[in-house]
Amino acid sequence: MRSLVFLLVAFAVVSMSWAQSEITVSSSADVSARPDVAEFHLSIIARQDQATAAFIIYLGRYHALQDSIKNLVDTTKLTTDNLSVTPFFNYKKPDQITPEYYQVSSSMSLSAPISELNALLGQITSVEGVTINGIEFQAKDQEKLETEALEKAVKLARQKAEAIAHLENLVDLTVKSMTTSTTRPPVFPMYRAMSVESVAAAPSISPSSISVSASVNVTFLAHTK
């Protein structure tokens, strides 16, 4: 009798596994918000015949940049991403030993409140050798936006799966696997090497809302009714 019960249970388990199906769906969603942070992407370049002289000029421009923004933003928000010293040779003179010049350059980031955006544009471009390569508009709680976008995408994916399950008489949807991805707001190319006069003549920048996108690919397990 016990053997018979065991066989019946085993048969039931196998039958349930045979009745199991998979539903794979994809979905995406966006979440929008007003930006409150402007992330400047900057560079500083100095060139001279000697590396030491180039570095001295570079430091002068770096400190001039700090001085120009100190009344608008905390200068600790100005960070150096990388710094390099590069000798440049004349490619038309393959036997040249002495470089034509040395270049000291860096890429930098500056995080500032959106309220100081236009004032900073004027101050930064007033410093010789400093270039604004782009500006990225962000929300303070960027991770929260990404989470909200993912939750919306997952909800839409489940709705798709439930619709498919209804058509195929399937029930008990459970997540088997999921892959996700999110995209940040783009970096907008901005005023490369503009003068103080050209910035003053340009209209003020009023960034619109930013959008964070999320996409998911979800595989659900389901059973026949």
C-alpha positions in Angstrom: 0.0 0.0 0.0 2.8 2.4 0.9 4.5 1.6 -2.4 1.3 2.4 -4.3 0.9 5.8 -2.5 4.6 6.6 -3.3 4.0 5.9 -7.0 0.9 8.0 -7.1 2.7 11.0 -5.5 5.6 10.6 -7.8 3.2 10.4 -10.8 1.5 13.6 -9.6 4.8 15.4 -9.3 5.9 14.3 -12.8 2.5 15.3 -14.2 2.8 18.8 -12.7 6.3 19.2 -14.2 5.0 18.2 -17.6 2.2 20.7 -17.3 4.6 23.5 -16.6 5.1 26.2 -19.3 7.3 29.2 -19.8 6.3 32.7 -21.0 9.0 35.1 -21.9 8.1 38.8 -22.4 10.0 42.1 -22.8 8.9 45.5 -21.7 10.3 49.0 -21.1 9.2 52.1 -19.2 10.3 55.7 -18.7 10.2 57.9 -15.6 10.5 61.7 -15.9 11.5 64.3 -13.3 12.7 67.9 -13.1 16.5 68.0 -12.9 18.1 69.7 -9.9 21.8 69.0 -10.6 24.0 70.1 -13.5 27.1 67.9 -14.0 29.7 69.9 -16.1 32.3 67.9 -18.1 35.4 70.1 -18.4 38.9 69.9 -19.7 42.0 72.0 -19.1 44.9 72.1 -21.5 48.3 73.8 -21.3 51.2 73.5 -23.9 54.8 74.6 -23.6 58.2 73.6 -24.9 59.1 72.1 -21.5 57.0 69.7 -19.5 57.6 71.7 -16.3 56.6 75.0 -17.9 53.4 73.4 -19.3 52.5 72.0 -15.8 53.0 75.4 -14.2 50.6 77.0 -16.7 48.2 74.1 -16.1 48.2 74.7 -12.4 47.6 78.4 -12.9 44.5 77.7 -15.0 43.3 75.1 -12.5 43.5 77.6 -9.6 42.0 80.3 -11.8 39.0 78.0 -12.4 38.6 77.4 -8.7 38.7 81.1 -8.0 36.1 81.8 -10.7 33.5 79.4 -9.2 34.2 79.6 -5.5 31.4 82.1 -4.9 28.8 80.0 -6.7 29.6 76.4 -5.7 31.7 74.3 -3.3 35.0 73.8 -5.0 35.3 70.3 -3.6 32.6 69.5 -6.2 35.3 70.0 -8.8 37.0 66.7 -9.3 39.8 65.6 -11.7 39.0 62.4 -13.5 42.4 62.0 -15.2 45.6 64.0 -15.7 48.2 63.4 -18.4 51.5 64.9 -19.6 52.1 64.1 -23.3 55.1 64.9 -25.5 54.1 65.7 -29.1 56.5 65.1 -32.0 56.3 66.2 -35.6 55.2 63.2 -37.5 56.9 64.6 -40.6 60.3 64.2 -38.8 60.6 60.5 -37.9 64.1 61.0 -36.6 63.1 63.8 -34.3 64.3 63.3 -30.7 63.1 66.5 -29.0 59.3 66.9 -28.8 57.7 69.9 -30.5 55.9 70.7 -27.2 54.5 69.1 -24.1 50.8 69.1 -23.3 49.4 68.8 -19.8 45.7 68.0 -19.9 42.9 66.8 -17.7 39.3 65.9 -17.8 37.2 67.2 -14.9 33.7 67.1 -13.5 31.8 69.7 -11.6 28.6 69.0 -9.8 26.4 72.1 -9.1 22.8 73.0 -8.3 20.7 73.7 -11.4 20.0 77.2 -10.1 23.7 78.1 -10.7 23.8 76.7 -14.2 23.9 79.9 -16.2 26.1 81.8 -13.8 28.7 79.0 -13.9 28.6 79.0 -17.7 29.9 82.6 -17.7 32.5 82.1 -15.0 33.9 78.9 -16.4 34.3 80.1 -19.9 36.1 83.3 -18.6 39.1 81.1 -17.7 41.7 80.7 -20.5 42.4 77.1 -21.4 39.2 75.7 -19.8 36.7 74.0 -22.1 33.1 72.9 -21.4 32.7 69.6 -23.3 29.2 68.8 -22.1 26.6 69.1 -19.4 24.6 66.3 -17.9 21.3 67.1 -16.2 20.4 64.8 -13.3 18.1 64.4 -10.4 19.5 64.3 -6.9 18.0 60.9 -6.3 19.0 59.2 -9.6 18.8 55.7 -8.1 15.2 56.3 -7.0 14.2 57.2 -10.6 15.9 54.1 -12.0 14.1 51.9 -9.4 10.7 53.5 -10.3 11.4 52.9 -14.1 12.3 49.2 -13.4 9.2 48.7 -11.3 7.0 50.1 -14.1 8.7 47.9 -16.7 8.3 44.8 -14.6 4.7 45.6 -14.0 4.1 46.0 -17.7 5.9 42.7 -18.4 3.7 40.9 -15.9 0.6 42.3 -17.5 1.8 41.0 -20.9 2.5 37.6 -19.4 -0.9 37.5 -17.7 -2.7 38.2 -21.0 -0.8 35.4 -22.7 -1.5 33.1 -19.8 -5.2 33.8 -20.0 -5.3 33.0 -23.7 -3.4 29.7 -23.1 -5.3 28.7 -20.0 -2.3 29.0 -17.8 -2.2 30.0 -14.1 0.3 30.5 -11.2 2.8 32.9 -12.8 6.1 32.9 -11.1 9.4 34.6 -12.2 12.0 32.1 -13.4 14.6 34.6 -14.6 14.9 38.3 -15.4 17.4 40.6 -17.1 17.3 44.4 -16.6 19.0 47.5 -17.9 18.6 51.3 -17.3 19.7 54.3 -19.3 20.8 57.6 -17.8 20.0 61.0 -19.2 22.3 61.9 -22.1 25.2 64.3 -21.9 24.5 67.4 -23.9 27.4 68.9 -25.9 27.7 72.5 -24.9 29.7 75.7 -25.4 33.1 74.5 -26.5 35.7 77.2 -26.0 33.2 80.0 -26.0 34.2 83.5 -24.9 32.6 85.5 -22.1 30.9 87.7 -24.7 29.4 84.8 -26.6 28.1 83.2 -23.4 26.6 86.5 -22.4 24.9 86.9 -25.8 23.5 83.3 -25.7 20.0 82.7 -24.2 19.8 81.3 -20.7 19.5 77.5 -20.5 16.3 76.2 -19.0 16.6 72.4 -19.0 13.4 70.5 -19.4 12.5 67.3 -17.6 14.9 64.4 -17.7 13.9 60.9 -18.5 15.3 57.6 -17.1 14.5 54.5 -19.1 14.4 50.9 -18.0 13.9 47.7 -19.9 13.4 44.1 -18.7 13.2 40.6 -20.2 11.3 38.3 -17.9 10.7 34.5 -18.1 7.6 33.4 -16.1 6.7 29.8 -15.2 3.1 28.9 -15.3 0.9 25.8 -15.1 -2.2 24.6 -17.0 -5.5 24.9 -15.2 
